[in-house]
Amino acid sequence: MMLTLLISGPKQPGNDIDVYLEPLIDDLKSLWVGIRGVYDAHNGEYFTLRAALMWTINDFPAYGNLSSCVVKGYKACPICGDDTPSHMLKNGHKICYIGHRKWLPINHPYRRQRAAFNGKPEYGIPPEPLTGEEVLHMVENGDRVCWKKKSIFFDLEYWKYLPVRHALDVIHIEKNVCDSIIGTLLEIPGKNKDGIAARLDLLNMGVKTDLQPEYGERRTRLPPGPWNLSRAEKREVCNSFYGMKVPEGYSSNIKNLVSLQDSRLLGLKSHDCHTLMQQLLPVAIRSVLEKPARYMKVLKGYVQNRTRPEGCIAERYIAEEAVEFCTQHLSDVSTVGVPSSQKIGVSKPLSGCTVSVVDQDLLNQAHLYVLENTEEVLPYIEQHMIHIKTAYPKFRKRTKWLQDKHNSTFIQWLRFKVQSELEEDNHGVSENLRWLAAGLNMAVPLYKSYLIKDSSGLVVDELGFTLVDLSKIGHRNDQFVLASQVKQIFFIDDPMHRGWSVVLSMPNREYNDVIGDEVLGDVIIECEPFTRGMPNVDTFDELVGELGSQNIRGGCEDIWIE
């Protein structure tokens, strides 16, 4: 059901939107009571139609208009209310809200960081949101510090009992954050959040004081901060975006959004910003991250005896080098006695297949793999192995010969075995087993895949990225897997290591079909982040301690403002 609300005029009504919402509220009241005599064309009968408004979804300014809550000033948080942690920026002339870390888990590492935020740790706990009844009581009794008026939605008798009445459009917020991050990294005019006012506000807060502006006669110098990139690094990031090839339906063509001439990203849609924030941006900036400081974190982790830190680092480093050498030396050696698992994930292949006519050897290989992984066929596999040992008693102790003989003869043996059972008793063989024994069609859909050698061709780095070397392909003689054993992914060239690729997951697509209806249901596309856990990244406090409170980034050009 769609209830359309058209508001004419050159400007939005703002807080006076209740005047235009009255017809909508009247319709919602009627739907709550029920509208009789509505005809159901599917069942061919009349029924009483009832409906309720669960919540509204909007951006933050519209949140204030619809809920009548204050969303500007010192008490702009609808949850915190009077306890909103706000701070006035004297030079930026804006109010910032810096208490958002209290919603993190109590042991989250970001709570203890100082230099990355406002120079203070966060030990507070989040407040409990007000219920609808509490909000209505405050508004009706004149306690309107955080509320402008009584919302017209409270005219609905059920509205005060709803646990969630207004929700924020997350993807709209994500786009704003993405535009600010990209604009600051690439110094895009109009979207760059770095400037003289920002540096002075940091100085007033006692954060990154060495980045304060240096005034000259005609222009002002801004020392490059940790977030500033050199011209070469900006080109490198843009070239990384320019070379990305993503699957169809994943996002817009990233190549068309990159301007290599002035190192910018232009025309980003909301979904493009979502894919950038979740997966693509961390890959693009990998090669421009501060590498010495990151490795210092690794060396500090080697220290077990604080009285002899140099010895601990040297001993652990030598052991790590020895293990790395052995891993490279034994990269082509298979493990003895330990079966290798081919189960990668649980998903269904979505696209990218080609229908091909395969030769008989490949067809038998795929057919055998399906049979070996079907529970209903397992008793027949045991019977066939007994049959081989009985027919060839001289080779009954030669495991490899028995396995090769089983692989080459099992398909034909199973076909005759099932056929003989069908002639004797048709009820003892299931329809599924009959199809499996009959064989496959020569024309089959093929999906291109890679089976990488775990020992030398697959690495997970300290930031959670999965890297693969596509030149080291394994399992060439066993090319088939079941659809339930794989997950569709795609590769992006790693800008940090030539020849390696970063593994990214495809969006989750759920097709919810209505039973008995031929119309395709909703399609939910959600991009998974590059890592599900918290990566072992350096905290800003540790980096500040290592670098001696040095926040000026070396190798980057100074910023001059006229």
VOBA-591354 format. One record per residue: x, y, z of N, C-alpha, C in turn; residue in three letters. Coordinates in pm, whole numbers, plus 50000, padded with zeros to 5 digits. Layout:
XYZXYZXYZALA...
//
This chain:
500844988150000500005000050000500885012450000MET500555022149918501315034649910500385046349937MET500705053850042499965065950075500845077850035LEU500485084849930501315095449875500995108649943THR502065116149973501925129250035502715139249951LEU502015148449886502645158549802502565172049871LEU503725178449885503805191649949504335201349845ILE503555210949808503955220649706504675232349770SER505425239449689506125251249738507605250349715GLY508305261549714509755261549688510585256649805PRO510025256549927510775252450045510035241550120LYS510795233850197510155223550279509455230050398GLN508395223850449507635230250557508345230450691PRO509355221950710510055221750838509175216650950GLY509125224051059508325219751174506825220751149ASN506425227951045505005229151013504495217750926ASP505255206950920504865195750835503605188850888ILE503275190951016502085184551072500815188650997ASP500785200650944499605205150869499375196350747VAL500475192550682500355184150562500195169350597TYR500545165650721500435151650762499045147950814LEU498185157850837496865154750894496045145250808GLU495985147150674495235137250593495815123150603PRO497155122350611497785109250626497425102850760LEU497425110850866497075105550998495625100850999ILE494745108150933493335103950927493205090450856ASP493965088550747493915075650677494485064550764ASP495545067350839496125057250926495175053551040LEU494415063251090493415060151192492335050951137LYS491905053851015490885045350953491415031350929SER492655030150888493245016950865493425009350996LEU493665016351105493805009551234492465003851280TRP491395011451262490065006451299489644995051205VAL489954996851076489604986650978488654991950873GLY488894988450750488034992350638487334979850587ILE486044979450599485274967550559484994967850409ARG484724956050359484304954950220485434955950119GLY486634953250159487764953050064487794939449996VAL487874939549864487784927149786489164921049767TYR489274908349798490484900649776490354893349643ASP491044898249540490914892449407491494878349401ALA492474875249485493094862049481492164851249536HIS491564854049653490664844249715489214846049674ASN488904857349607487534859649563486564862149676GLY486984869749778486114872449891486404886349946GLU485494891150029485644904150092486224902350233TYR487004912250278487614911450411487744925550466PHE488124926350593488354939150661489854942150660THR490204953250597491604957050584492024965250704LEU493094960850770493674968250882495174969950858ARG495724981150902497144983950885497604993250995ALA498914992851023499525001351125500865006451073ALA501215018551113502515024351080503515020151186LEU504565012951144505535007751240506585018151276MET507155025051176508155035351201508355043551075TRP509065054451087509435062550972510945061250949THR511365062250824512775061550787513135074350715ILE514135081550765514455094650710515865098450751ASN516355109750696517645114850739517465122650870ASP518565127850926518485133651060517665146551065PHE517795155950969516905167750975515435164150969PRO515065154750881513665150550875513255142951001ALA514215136551066513945130051195513405140351295TYR514055152151298513585162551390512215167851353GLY511925169051221510625174251180509495164651213ASN509725151651194508655141851215508475138251362LEU509575137751438509465134151579509315146151670SER509515158351613509475170851690510585171351794SER511675164251768512815164051858513855174151812CYS514595180051905515655189451872516835181651813VAL517265185351694518385178551629519505188451597VAL519505200051661520565209851645520905215551782LYS522105220851793522505227251918523225217852011GLY523275221652138524055214152236523375201252281TYR522065200052263521335188152309520595181852192LYS521385178352089520785173851964520605158851955ALA521075151252054520945136652047519595132352101CYS518745125752024517435121552074517525111152185PRO518645104052195518795093652297519375099552426ILE520455107552412521115113152531520315124452595CYS519635132552514518835143452567519685153952638GLY519395156352765520115166552842521585162952862ASP521935150252852523315145752876524095144252746ASP523685150952640524395149952513525805155552527THR526865147552498528245152552509528595161152389PRO528415174052399528635183152287529805192452318SER530395197552212531545206452226531515216452112HIS531635229252146531615239852047533015242251993MET533145241151861534405244051795534505259151771LEU535455265551838535545280151833535905285251695LYS536725278051624537165282651492536295277251380ASN535825265051396534945259351294533515264051306GLY533185270251422531845275651446530775264851428HIS531085252951474530125242051470530175234651603LYS529105227651631529045219451751529335205051711ILE530305198951776530635184951749530205176351868CYS529935164051841529435154551941530435143051949TYR531125141952061532285133252072532075121852171ILE530855119052209530605108352306530085095652244GLY530315093752114529735082252045530395069152084HIS531615069452143532295056952178531625049552293ARG530745056152366530095049452478529145038352433LYS528775038252305527925027452254528715015152211TRP530035015952215530865004252184530854994552302LEU531194981852278531314972452391532304977652495PRO532104973752619532844979552730534334976852718ILE534754965852653536164962552638536694965652498ASN535994973652423536444976852287537724985252293HIS538724982052208539994989552216539855004252183PRO538855008152105538695022252073538345030652196TYR537775024452298537425031952419538685037152490ARG539785029952479541005033552550541895042952470ARG541595044852344542435053452261542205068152294GLN543255075852292543175090052323543465098552201ARG544655096252141545105104952032544235103851909ALA543555092651891542725090951772541425098751781ALA541055103151902539775109951921539995123651983PHE539525125652104539595138852167540635139652276ASN541585130252278542635130452379542235124452512GLY541045118652521540565112952646540005099052621LYS540135089852718539475076852705537985078152732PRO537255067952698535805068052715535415056252803GLU534865059252921534425048853014532915049453041TYR532215058252972530795059652997529985048252937GLY528765047152982527835036952931526705044052859ILE526135037752760525075044452683523785045552764PRO523055056352748521775057752820520685049252756PRO519665046752833518525039252781517605048652703GLU517185044752583516285053352505514945055052578PRO514365066752562513055069352622511975061652548LEU511025056452622509885049852560508925060352506THR507995056052424507015065252369506145071452477GLY505825063752579505005069152688505765079752766GLU507075077652788507875087552858507995100452778GLU508185099152646508285111052562506965118852564VAL505845111752551504545118352552504285125252687LEU504695118752795504505124852927505345137552940HIS506585137452892507445149252901506885160752819MET506385157852700505875168452612504595174452669VAL503705165952718502415170852769502565178452901GLU503665176052975503855182853103504805194653094ASN505105198852972505885211052954507375209352960GLY507905197152975509345194952979509835193552834ASP510055204952770510355204952627511775209952599ARG512715206252684514095210452661514625204352531VAL514315191952509514785185052388513665182652288CYS512485187652314511355185152225510685198452191TRP510415200452065509835213052019508335213652039LYS507685202252025506225201752039505815187052042LYS504525184852053503995171252048503855166951903LYS504465155651870504405150751733502985146451698SER502585148951575501235145451531501035130351526ILE502135122851523502005108251519501485102751650PHE501555110351758500995105751885499475106051883PHE498865111651778497415110551763496995096451732ASP497935088251684497655073951664497705067251800LEU496665060051838496565054751974497635044352006GLU498215038251905499225028051929500655033451922TYR500835046151883502175051451854503065051651979TRP502495054852095503315055952216503785042352267LYS503225031652215503615018352260504675011952170TYR505015018352062506005012651970507405014352026LEU508255003852027509615005152080510515013651991PRO510305013251859511065021451765510055029151681VAL510125042351687509165050551615509765057651495ARG511035061051503511705067951394513085061651375HIS513455059151250514745053051218515475061751117ALA516805060951121517645068851031517995060750907LEU518075067550795518475061550669519995059750671ASP520455047550701521885045250723522695047450596VAL522185043250482522975044350360523145059050320ILE522185067650359522335082050334523455087750422HIS523505083450547524575087850636525915082550590ILE525935070050545527175063950497527735071450377GLU526865076350290527335084050175527985097150219LYS527395103850317527995116250367529365113750428ASN529485102850505530775099550566531795095950459VAL531375088350360532295084250252532775096450174CYS531865105650142532275117650068533285125750149ASP533105126450279534035134050363535405127250367SER535425114050379536695106850386537445107950254ILE536755105350142537395106250011537835120549984ILE536995130350018537345144249995538545148750076GLY538705143450198539845147150281541125140150235THR541025127350199542215120050153542765125950023LEU541875128849929542305133749798542285148949789LEU541905155649899541865170349905541015176049792GLU539795171149785538845175949685538215188849735ILE538275199649659537695212449705536195211049730PRO535765216949840534355216249876534005204349962GLY534845193849963534565181950043535685178850142LYS536745186950138537875184850227537555190550366ASN537655182250467537365186450604538595191550677LYS539735191750610540955196650670541165211150629ASP541645219450720541875233550691542405240850813GLY542515253850803543065261850913542165260851036ILE540855261851016539925261351131540015247851201ALA540105237051125540195223751185541485222151264ALA542605227251210543875226051282543865234151412ARG543255245951409543185254051531542285247651636LEU541215241351593540335234451689541055222551752ASP541885215351673542675204551731543655210051834LEU544245221551804545165227751899544465231552029LEU543265236852019542515240452139542125228252222ASN541915217052157541565204852228542785197452280MET543975201952243545205195252288545495182452213GLY544995181052092545185169052011546025172851890VAL547115165351866547985167551749548425182251740LYS549005186751848549385200751856550495204451760THR551275194651711552355197951619551855200651477ASP550545199451456549985202051323549375215951313LEU549685224651406549085237951404549575245951284GLN548775255251235549165263151117550355272051148PRO551135274651043552265283751052551985295350956GLU551785307051014551365318650936552575325750875TYR552455329350746553455337150678552915350850640GLY553665358050563553235371550523552045371050427GLU552085361550332551035360950230550215348150235ARG550755337750290550035324950292550365317350418ARG549565307250445549675299250568550065284950532THR551015279550607551485265850585550805256450683ARG550255245550630549705234850712550625222750702LEU551245218550811552075206450804551235194450765PRO551745185450682550955173650641550695164450759PRO549425161150780549025152250888549025137650845GLY548705128550936548675114350901547665111050792PRO546675119450773545635116750673545955122850537TRP546975130950528547325137450401548185128250315ASN547945128450186548685120350090549495129349999LEU550635124449956551425131749857550765130549720SER551265138249626550695137649490550865123749431ARG552025117749454552265104149402551325094049467ALA551075095549597550175086249665548735088049619GLU548335100449594546985102649541546825095949405LYS547845097349319547775090649188547745075549204ARG548485070549302548505056149325547145051049371GLU546505058349461545165054449507544165055049392VAL544215065749314543285067049201543545056449095CYS544815053049071545125042348975544615028949025ASN544665026949156544125014549212542615013749189SER541905024849214540465025049185540205023249035PHE541035029648953540835029348808540995015148752TYR541855007048815542074993448766541164982948825GLY540244986948913539354977148975538274972748878MET538074959848869537004953948789536104946048882LYS534874950248891533924944048984532864936448905VAL532214926648966531184918948896529974927548861PRO529204922548768527984929548726526984930148840GLU526414941948860525454943948968526074947049102GLY527414946949110528074949649238528034964549270TYR528374972849173528334987349189528444993449051SER528575006549044528845013048917530235009148868SER530505011848743531845009448689532795019348756ASN533645014248846534525022948923535435031048832ILE535805025348720536705032248627536105045448579LYS534785045748561534135057948513533995068648621ASN534265065048745534135074648855535455081248892LEU536545077048828537875081848863538335092048760VAL538815103348807539445113448723540935113448753SER541735107648662543175106548684543895119848667LEU543295129148595543965141848571544135150048698GLN543075150848779543145158648903542975150049028ASP543095136549012543055127249126541795129149210SER540655126449148539375127749218538495115749189ARG537485114249274536385104949250535135113349235LEU534445111449125533285119849093532065111149069LEU530885116849100529615110249068529315097749146GLY529735097149273529475085349355528015084849397LEU527365073649370526005071349417526055065449559LYS524885064249619524805059249756525345045049765SER524975036549669525445022649674526935021849643HIS527445030849557528885031149532529645034449660ASP529145044049736529785047549863529735035849960CYS528665028149957528555016550044529625006150012HIS529815003149884530834993349845532234998649873THR532445011749856533755017349887534075016250036LEU533125019650120533365019350263533555005050315MET532814995650259532854982050309534044974150257GLN534434976150130535434967250073536524974349992GLN536144983449902537094988149802538094998449857LEU537655007649941538545017949992539705012150074LEU539485002350165540634996650236541664990350144PRO541214984650031542154978749937542944989649865VAL542275000449827542945010949749544015018249829ALA543835019549960544795027250040545815018250108ILE545835005350076546784996250140548225000650118ARG548525004749996549915007549960550415020950014SER549525029350067549955042550117549885043350268VAL549635032050336549605032250481551025033450536LEU551135038150659552435039450723552975025550757GLU553975021150684554485007550701555465005850817LYS556435014850841557365012550953556655011951087PRO555685020751108554975020651237554175008051254ALA553595003151145552814990951156553714979151192ARG554924978551137555794967151167556384968351307TYR556514980551357556984982251495556034975751593MET554734975951560553764969151644554044954151649LYS554424948451535554734934051530555964931151615VAL557004939351604558214937051682557964938351831LEU557124947851869556814949352012556074937252066LYS555304930551979554604918552023555524906752049GLY556774907252001557734896552023558294896652165TYR558174907852234558824909452364558044901852470VAL558684891852531558114884452643558824887752774GLN560114890852765560904894652882561274909452869ASN560654917852949560844932252935562254936752975ARG562984928553047564354932253082565324929752967THR564944921352869565794918252755564974919352626ARG564474931352592563604932452474564354929652344PRO565664933752335566384931552211566564916752183GLU566884909052287567064894652268565774887752227GLY564644891952286563354885952249563034888652103CYS563254901152061562954904651922563834896851827ILE565134896051857566064888851769565714874051761ALA565404867851875565114853551877563814850351801GLU562804858151825561534855651756561654858351606ARG562424868751571562584872151429563314860951355TYR564364855451418565104844351354564204832151338ILE563404829251441562494817751431561474819851321ALA560964832051309559984834951203560604833551065GLU561834838351048562514837050920562754822350886GLU563124814250987563354799950962562064792950918ALA560964796150986559684790050948559274794350808VAL559484807250776559154812150643559984805250536GLU561274803050564562144796250469561674781850447PHE561354775050557560874761150543559564760550467CYS558694770250491557404770450420557604772050271THR558504781150232558784783050089559464770850029GLN560394764650106561134753150055560234740950036HIS559244739450124558354727850119556994731450061LEU556944741849979555664746549928554994736549837SER555784728449765555214718749670555094704749728ASP555324703149857555274690149921553934688549990VAL553264677449964551964674850026552144668750164SER551234671650253551284666550389550934651750392THR551704644050468551504629650477550554626450591VAL549494618950560548604614250664547534623950707GLY547524636150655546524646150692545674649150570VAL544394645350569543554648150451543294662950438PRO543334667850316543064681950291541584683950265SER541024693950332539614697050317539414706750202SER538424704150119538114712950008536914721650035GLN536374720950155535204729050186535624743350214LYS535204752750131535594766750143534514774950210ILE533284773050176532194780750232530874774450195GLY529794780850230528464776050197527724787250127VAL527484785450000526774795249921526384788649790SER525784796249702525414791349571526014800349465LYS526544794349359527064802849251525934810649187PRO526214823249155525174832249108525264835148959LEU526454838348910526574842348772527964838848724SER528244841848598529574839648544529784825948486GLY528734818048469528914804648415528794804848264CYS529394794848201529284792848057528884778448032THR527944776247941527494762847906528444757347802VAL529124746247836530134740447749529884725547734SER530334720247622530294705847597531644700147636VAL531684692547744532954687547798533234673647743VAL534504669847748534854656347702534484646147808ASP534584633647772534094622947857534904621647986GLN536214624347979537044623248099536634633448205ASP536434646048163535994656248259534604653248312LEU533744648248224532384644948267532404633848371LEU533234623648350533344612848448533924617848580ASN534854627348571535454632848692534414640348775GLN533594648448707532534655748778531484646148833ALA531124636148753530134626248796530614618548918HIS531894614548917532444607049029532474615649156LEU532774628549141532814637149259531434638449323TYR530414639649241529044640449294528674627549365VAL529024616349307528714603549370529444601849502LEU530704605849506531504604349628530984613149742GLU530264623749710529774633049811528274631849834ASN527684620849791526254618349813526114607249916THR525404609950023525294600350133524604587450090GLU523674588749998522924577049953523804567149876GLU524924571849822525794563349740526874556649825VAL527094561049947528184555750029528124540550048LEU526944534350072526934519650082527394512849954PRO527094518649839527534512649712529034513949695TYR529634524649747531084526149739531774515149819ILE531244512249938531814501450019531664487949949GLU530504485649888530304473049815531264471849696GLN531504482949628532394482449512533844479849554HIS534274485549666535624482849714535784468149753MET534764462449816534804448049848534854439849720ILE534084444049619534074436949491535454437049424HIS536144448449431537474449549368538474440649442ILE538444441049576539374432649653539124417849629LYS537864414249607537564400149581538004396149441THR537794405149344538174401949205539674402349184ALA540394410549261541844411749246542504409649382TYR542584397249428543134394849563544614398349576PRO545354398449464546774401449472547034416349505LYS546054424749476546244439249495545434444749612PHE544934436049699544034440649804544724449249909ARG546074448449917546804456750012547434469149950LYS547254470949822547824482549754546744493449744ARG546774502649840545704512549854545554521349731THR546674526149679546604535049564546044528049442LYS546444515549421545934508249305544434505849318TRP544004502549441542574500349463541774513149439LEU542314524749485541594537349466541514540949319GLN542614539049244542584542049101541604532949028ASP541584520349066540654510949003539214514549037LYS538994518749158537654522949199537214535249118HIS538104544949103537754557149031537434554448884ASN538104544948824537924542448681536744533248649SER536274525548748535224515648720533934517648798THR533924526748894532764527548983531524532548910PHE531674542148819530504547948752529764537248673ILE530494529648594529834519148514529294508048603GLN530034504548710529574494048801528274498248870TRP528204511148914526994515948980525804515848885LEU526034518948759524934519148662524324505248648ARG525184495048634524664481348621524064476448752PHE524654480648864524144476248994522744481649018LYS522524494648993521204500649013520204494748914VAL520654492248790519744486548691519284472648732GLN520194464648788519804451148833518864451848952SER519064461649043518154463049156516774467649110GLU516724475849007515434480148955514664468648893LEU515374459548829514704447948769514164438548875GLU514874437948990514414428949097513314435449182GLU513564447949227512594454549315512654469549287ASP511604474949226511604489049187511454498249307ASN510914493249420510664501649536511914503849621HIS512984496549599514174497749682515144508349636GLY514914514249520515824524149464515084537449454VAL515664547949510515024560949507515174567349370SER514354577449346514414584649219515744592149206GLU516244597349317517514604549315518664595349276ASN518694583349331519754573849298519674569449153LEU518474568149100518314564248959518934574848868ARG518684587748900519244598348818520764598948829TRP521274596948949522724597348969523424585948895LEU522834574348896523454562848829523374564148678ALA522344570848627522174571948481523244580748418ALA523804590348492524854598748435524364612748405GLY525284620748348525024634848325524924637948178LEU524434649948151524374654948013525754660047973ASN526064658947844527374663647797527494678747804MET526374686147791526384700747799526084704947942ALA527044710548012526894713948152527344728348172VAL526774735548272527274749048305528564748148385PRO529554755948344530854756048410531084769748473LEU531584769848596531944782148664533454782448682TYR534074793448640535514794548653535884796248798LYS536824788348845537234788848984538724786348994SER539254789049114540674787149142540804779549274TYR541634769349275541984762449397543454765549425LEU543694774249524545024779349551545704770249654ILE547014768249636547784760649733547864768549864LYS547404762149973547364769150101548744772850152ASP549754764650122551074766650182551784779050130SER551654781850001552434792849944551614802749864SER550394799549832549604808349748548494815749818GLY548384814349949547304820850023547854826350154LEU547604839250178548124846050298547014854950353VAL546884855450484546004864950552546904874350631VAL546914887250594547834896550658547264901750789ASP548024910650855547654915250989546424924150989GLU546024929350874544834937750867543574929850830LEU543714916750812542554908450782542314906150635GLY543174911150547542994908950403543454894850367PHE542674888250282543064875350227543704877550091THR544974873750078545744875649956546024862149892LEU545924861349760546194849049688547124852049572VAL547924842049538548794842449420548184833149317ASP547564838949214546824830949116547744822949024LEU549054824849036549984816648957550244803249022SER549804801549146550034789049218548694781949235LYS548294775349130547014768249129547244753749170ILE546404748749256546504734949300545304726749257GLY545354713749285544254704349257543884704449108HIS544884704149022544594704448878543904691548832ARG544134680448904543524667848865542184665448933ASN541754674649012540464673449082539794687049076ASP539164690048964538724703548935537294706448976GLN536554696649027535124698549049534804698249198PHE533854706749236533324707049371531814708849361VAL531134706249470529694708449475529404723249495LEU528244727449448527864741549462527744745749608ALA527404736449697527264739649839528604741049909SER529714737749840531024738149903531824750649868GLN531284759149785532044770749739531254783449764VAL531944794549753531354807649768531914816549659LYS531044823949593531494832249482532224844549533GLN533394846949477534234858249514534734864949387ILE535484875649406536184881849294537504887449345PHE538424889949253539774894049288540034908349242PHE540824915449322541304928749287542824928649306ILE543544933749209545004934149217545444941649342ASP546364935549416546864941749538547844952849500ASP547574965349537548504976149502549814975649580PRO549884967449685551084966949767552054956049721MET551534944549678552374933349637552024929549493HIS552984931649406552784928349265552634913249247ARG551664909249167551424895049143550414888749237GLY550054895649344549074890449439547744897649420TRP546684891049463545334896549449544624895949583SER543774905849607542964906349729541634899549701VAL541214890849791539964883349776538834891349841VAL537794894049763536614900949815535384892349787LEU534444892649877533244884449863532204891649781SER531374883849716530264889249639529134893249732MET528264902449688527104905949770526194893949792PRO525574893549908524584883149938523284886749870ASN522804877949787521534880349718520524869849762ARG519444874549815518374865649860517134868249777GLU516664858049710515474859249627514314852749702TYR513464861249755512334856449834511094855749745ASN510824843949694509674842149608508434839149691ASP507354845249655506074842349720505574828849670VAL505174820249762504714806949724503484808049636ILE503534801549522502414801749431502354814149344GLY503354822549350503354834749271504574834549181ASP504404838249056505494838148961506324850848966GLU505884860849040506604873549047507784871949143VAL508964876449100510154875449183510034884749302LEU510414879649417510284887549539511394897749552GLY511534902949674512534913249699513934907549681ASP514824915849631516214912149613517054920049713VAL517684913049803518484919449907519944918049870ILE520624929049848522024928949810522804935949920ILE523664928749982524454934350091525904930050073GLU526824939650075528244936950059528844933250194CYS529584922450196530264918550317531574926450331GLU531954930150454533234936850469534384927450440PRO535574933250418536714924950381537144915950495PHE536814919250618537124910650731536004911650832THR535644900450894534544900350990535034903051132ARG536304900951159536814903551291537494917051300GLY537894920751420538634933051441540084930651403MET540604937151298541994934851258542964939651365PRO544134933551368545154937051466545894949451418ASN545244961051429545834973551383546454980851500VAL547364989951468548024997851572547055008151628ASP547105010151757546345021151815547145033951800THR546445044951792547115057751776547985060951898PHE547565056652015548365059452134549725052752127ASP549785040252078551055033352065551935039851960GLU551325044151850552105050751745552675063951795LEU551885071451871552365083951925553535081652019VAL553445070752099554545067652188555805063752114GLY555675056552003556835052451925557455064051850GLU556635072851799557135083651715557415096451793LEU557235095851925557525107752004556575119151977GLY555285116551976554265126751950554455133651816SER555015126351720555245131851588554085128051497GLN553255137751461552105135051375552315139851232ASN553405147151207553675152151073554145140650986ILE553475138750875553795127650787554965131350697ARG555985122750697557145125150613556895121250469GLY557635127550379557525124450237556305130050170GLY555625139250237554395145150183554585160250169CYS554055165750063554215180050039553445188250142GLU553975200050174553265209050263552005214550195ASP551055218450278549795224250229549845239350250ILE549705246750142549755261350149548395267250117TRP547955276350201546655282850184546885297850173ILE546355303550066546525317950043545715326050143GLU
//
